[in-house]
Structure formats: structure tokens, C-alpha cells
Amino acid sequence: MTLLHKDNPLLRQEMPFFDFDNPPTDPIELKKEMIDKMFEQGGVGLAANQIGYEYRVFVMKGQNEEQSMFFANPEIIELSKETELIEEGCLTGGCEGIFANVKRPSKVLARWQDETGEVRELEFSGMTARCFQHELDHLNGILFTDHLSRLKYERAVKKKQKREKQYGRIREQMLSVARQYRHHNPKLPNEGTVSETDKVSSS
């Protein structure tokens, strides 16, 4: 189970309704699998089509895996008039390391089904509302970069490239220091070897 690249056609498709009467997979097992993957990748949300599943499902991170939430057939009932401009990123291949400000409503009234099929309704605000909108976009075939102008996207890509170059320079400096240390210091004995003194003292 790997993250799809942003050019994969599945990420541009609207995901089909998840039918709990005739489920395409066990929703409880799907919840666990997706939450495990989200934590493994260090994300705060993950949509099913990001990992190749054609389900109208996403998960959002809680304080821990047990408190993380599963959303099937999510919908937004109401959006607040107030908006916030906050930096976003994405786990999708080809988008990793790209960060840019996106304006979204600061609150959403949402409805969805949990892993048991029960319909739930709740208002989210702040980063939770933003994450809900970001993941719902995925299920509708939209990437967060679609909210950016061409200029803003190009700037975000350049910033990513600059960070990668800086990281590369720092990494090379650290490797250089390590090489110099090894050059000026005798090698340590191989781990697990026993000296003659050890042999005598243990006899």
C-alpha cells in the first residue's frame, strides 16, 4: 500500500458512494489500515484514493490512533462565512514538501457515516475543519494545489527545491565531518571481539 503520485488518474476522479449494505471491504479493517498508514506517513488526514482505493472514505488524525476518526460518504451541510488563510501540504506523491497558503471557511457543519454505518453530524472548526475540507477535496478529485494560482504554485515548488538544496549541503557537511573524524581516529575494535585480557579474566 503506497501513496499514489499526483498524476495518477484515480486522484482526479470522484469517489463512489461507500455502500454499507453491500460493503466493498470491511469498513472496520479499512479504518485501521488507513489510520496506520496515516500515522506511518506523519499526516493529519488520508483519503482512500490516495492509496489506490476507490471508496468515498477518509480518515483524520486524533490524539492517538484510537481517537482518530473514519469518515464514509462525508458531506458539508454548511460553511461559515468567515475564512482563514493557512498553510497546507499533502502526502500525495509529487506534492510532498510543497507548502502554500490556502483560503478556506473556518468552520464546517459536516455529516458522514462512521465505520459502523451510523450517520453522524458535527461542526468542525480551525484545523479540523480545514483537514475535513482538504480530504473531501481528494474524494472529489481535487488536490490542494488546484486552489493555487500558477504563480503561487511555482513559488511553492521553488521554496521546496531551495529547502532540499539546503538540506543537501548540511548533509554533505555532516558527512565531511564524519569522514575527517574517522581519518584522524583509529578504528574501534569490531563489536563482539574479545581481547586477550578478557579471555584471561573470564577463565
QUIVENBEL-V117955 format. One record per residue. N is the residue number from 1. RES is the residue in one small letter. SS is DSSP state (~ for helix, > for strand, _ for the rest). PHI is phi in whole degrees, 0 to 359 (* if undefined). PSI is psi as a letter, one per 20 degrees, with the letter a starting at -180 (999 if undefined). Layout:
n->{N	N}
res->{RES	RES}
ss->{SS	SS}
phi->{PHI	PHI}
psi->{PSI	PSI}
This chain:
n->{1	2	3	4	5	6	7	8	9	10	11	12	13	14	15	16	17	18	19	20	21	22	23	24	25	26	27	28	29	30	31	32	33	34	35	36	37	38	39	40	41	42	43	44	45	46	47	48	49	50	51	52	53	54	55	56	57	58	59	60	61	62	63	64	65	66	67	68	69	70	71	72	73	74	75	76	77	78	79	80	81	82	83	84	85	86	87	88	89	90	91	92	93	94	95	96	97	98	99	100	101	102	103	104	105	106	107	108	109	110	111	112	113	114	115	116	117	118	119	120	121	122	123	124	125	126	127	128	129	130	131	132	133	134	135	136	137	138	139	140	141	142	143	144	145	146	147	148	149	150	151	152	153	154	155	156	157	158	159	160	161	162	163	164	165	166	167	168	169	170	171	172	173	174	175	176	177	178	179	180	181	182	183	184	185	186	187	188	189	190	191	192	193	194	195	196	197	198	199	200	201	202	203}
res->{m	t	l	l	h	k	d	n	p	l	l	r	q	e	m	p	f	f	d	f	d	n	p	p	t	d	p	i	e	l	k	k	e	m	i	d	k	m	f	e	q	g	g	v	g	l	a	a	n	q	i	g	y	e	y	r	v	f	v	m	k	g	q	n	e	e	q	s	m	f	f	a	n	p	e	i	i	e	l	s	k	e	t	e	l	i	e	e	g	c	l	t	g	g	c	e	g	i	f	a	n	v	k	r	p	s	k	v	l	a	r	w	q	d	e	t	g	e	v	r	e	l	e	f	s	g	m	t	a	r	c	f	q	h	e	l	d	h	l	n	g	i	l	f	t	d	h	l	s	r	l	k	y	e	r	a	v	k	k	k	q	k	r	e	k	q	y	g	r	i	r	e	q	m	l	s	v	a	r	q	y	r	h	h	n	p	k	l	p	n	e	g	t	v	s	e	t	d	k	v	s	s	s}
ss->{_	_	_	_	>	_	_	_	~	~	~	~	_	_	_	_	_	_	_	_	_	_	_	_	_	_	~	~	~	~	~	~	~	~	~	~	~	~	~	~	~	_	_	_	>	>	>	~	~	~	~	_	_	_	_	_	>	>	>	>	_	_	_	_	_	_	_	_	>	>	>	>	>	>	>	>	>	>	>	_	_	_	>	>	>	>	>	>	_	_	_	_	>	_	_	_	_	_	_	>	>	>	>	>	>	_	>	>	>	>	>	>	>	_	_	_	_	_	>	>	>	>	>	>	>	~	~	~	~	~	~	~	~	~	~	~	~	~	~	_	_	_	_	~	~	~	~	_	_	~	~	~	~	~	~	~	~	~	~	~	~	~	~	~	~	~	~	~	~	~	~	~	~	~	~	~	~	~	~	~	~	~	~	~	_	_	_	_	_	_	_	_	_	_	_	~	~	~	~	~	~	_	_}
phi->{*	240	285	286	281	301	273	293	304	299	283	248	251	280	285	285	304	271	271	286	285	220	296	289	201	291	297	291	291	297	302	298	298	289	293	301	293	299	293	301	272	74	266	252	199	204	263	301	288	293	243	92	261	270	233	274	215	214	235	228	285	251	298	207	297	294	268	288	244	247	236	250	51	289	211	258	274	208	246	286	286	288	236	225	254	228	290	234	219	205	281	308	304	91	253	299	87	263	230	202	285	231	270	217	302	280	223	222	260	241	226	198	247	276	293	266	94	289	281	233	217	200	264	247	222	61	293	293	296	296	296	302	293	298	288	296	304	304	291	257	79	243	261	297	292	292	276	261	290	301	296	296	295	296	295	296	294	296	296	298	297	295	298	295	294	298	298	298	293	297	297	294	296	295	295	296	298	295	295	296	298	296	292	265	234	296	293	286	300	298	298	95	283	240	283	298	297	299	296	293	292	268	274}
psi->{o	q	p	q	q	h	i	p	h	h	i	j	q	p	q	q	p	o	o	i	h	m	p	i	r	o	h	g	h	g	g	g	g	h	g	g	g	g	h	h	i	k	r	i	q	p	q	g	i	h	k	j	p	m	q	m	q	r	q	q	p	a	h	a	h	h	i	q	q	p	o	p	l	q	q	p	h	q	q	q	h	p	r	q	o	q	p	q	a	q	i	p	p	i	i	p	i	p	p	q	p	p	p	q	q	i	q	q	o	q	q	r	p	a	i	i	i	p	p	q	p	q	p	q	r	c	h	g	g	g	g	g	h	g	h	h	g	g	i	j	k	p	q	h	i	i	i	q	r	h	g	h	g	h	g	h	g	h	h	g	h	g	g	h	g	g	g	g	g	g	g	h	g	g	h	g	g	g	g	h	g	h	h	i	p	q	q	q	q	p	p	i	q	p	r	h	g	h	g	g	h	i	999}
